Amino acid sequence: MCLFCDIVAGKIPSDKVYENEYVLCFNDINPVTPVHVLVVPKKHFDNINELASDPEGALYSAEITKAIAEAAKIKGISEGFRTINNCGEDGGQSVMHVHFHVLGGTKFTEKIV
C-alpha cells in the first residue's frame, strides 16, 4: 500500500485540514511555504493521467477542485494561492498517488520555477 493510502486509511496520522467522502486534505509535514496543504483523493490513482482515464475520474477531479478551494478558504489564503501537481518521476512526483499541493501565505510572482 502507498503512503497516502495509509494516511487516508488512518494508519499514519495527519494534520487534517478538510475531508469529505472523496478527498482528504492535510498539512504537508515538510512545508515549502507558510501554508502547504496536500489534497489527496481517497481512491488510489497513480497520477493525473490515470485519474483522467478512470471512469470515476471526472467525479474525483470535481471533488479535488472543490477541496482545493475549501482548504484554501480554511487556511485563510483563498484570495491568493498556487496549486501544483507533479506527474510521474520526470515531473517530480515522489509519491505515486495523485495529489495536489496548495501553497500560500506568501506572495508569489508569475515565475513558476
C-alpha positions in Angstrom: 0.0 0.0 0.0 1.2 3.5 -0.6 2.0 6.3 1.9 -1.1 8.4 1.0 -3.4 5.3 1.1 -2.1 4.6 4.6 -2.8 8.2 5.6 -6.3 8.1 4.1 -6.9 4.8 6.0 -5.8 6.4 9.3 -2.8 4.1 9.6 -0.5 7.1 9.6 -1.7 10.2 11.4 -2.1 13.5 9.6 -2.9 17.1 10.5 -6.3 17.2 8.7 -7.5 20.5 7.1 -10.6 19.2 5.3 -12.2 15.9 4.4 -15.2 14.6 2.6 -16.1 11.1 1.3 -13.8 11.5 -1.8 -10.9 13.7 -0.7 -8.5 14.2 2.3 -6.6 17.5 2.7 -3.8 17.7 5.3 -0.8 19.9 6.1 2.4 18.8 4.5 5.0 17.7 7.1 7.7 19.4 5.1 6.1 22.7 4.1 7.8 24.9 1.4 5.6 27.9 2.1 3.8 29.1 5.3 0.7 27.3 4.1 1.3 23.9 2.4 -1.7 21.6 2.1 -1.8 18.3 0.3 -5.1 17.3 -1.4 -5.4 13.6 -1.9 -8.2 11.6 -3.4 -9.3 8.7 -1.2 -9.3 6.4 -4.2 -5.8 5.5 -5.4 -4.8 6.8 -8.8 -1.1 6.7 -9.6 -1.0 10.0 -11.3 -3.1 12.6 -13.1 -3.1 10.5 -16.3 -4.6 7.6 -14.5 -7.2 9.9 -12.9 -8.1 11.3 -16.3 -8.6 7.9 -17.8 -10.6 6.3 -15.0 -14.4 6.1 -15.3 -14.7 7.9 -11.9 -12.1 10.4 -12.8 -14.5 13.3 -13.6 -16.2 12.9 -10.2 -12.9 12.8 -8.3 -11.5 15.7 -10.3 -14.5 17.8 -9.4 -14.2 16.8 -5.7 -10.5 17.6 -5.8 -11.2 21.1 -7.2 -13.8 21.8 -4.6 -11.5 20.5 -1.8 -8.6 22.8 -3.0 -10.9 25.8 -2.8 -12.2 24.7 0.6 -8.7 24.1 2.0 -7.6 27.5 0.8 -10.6 29.1 2.5 -10.0 27.2 5.8 -6.3 28.2 5.8 -7.1 31.9 5.0 -5.4 32.0 1.6 -8.4 31.9 -0.7 -7.5 35.3 -2.2 -4.2 34.0 -3.5 -2.6 30.6 -3.6 -0.8 28.3 -6.0 -1.8 24.7 -6.8 0.8 22.3 -8.1 0.5 18.7 -9.4 3.7 16.7 -10.2 3.1 13.8 -12.7 5.5 10.9 -12.9 9.1 10.6 -11.9 10.3 13.1 -14.6 7.7 15.6 -13.4 9.0 15.4 -9.8 6.3 13.1 -8.4 7.8 11.3 -5.3 4.6 9.6 -4.0 2.8 7.6 -6.7 -0.7 8.6 -5.6 -2.0 11.6 -7.4 -2.0 14.7 -5.2 -2.1 18.4 -5.3 0.0 20.9 -3.4 -1.9 24.0 -2.2 0.7 26.7 -1.4 0.2 30.1 0.1 0.8 32.5 2.9 3.4 34.3 0.8 3.3 36.5 -2.3 4.2 34.6 -5.5 5.5 36.1 -8.7 4.4 35.0 -12.2 7.5 32.9 -12.5 6.7 29.2 -11.9 10.2 27.8 -11.2 
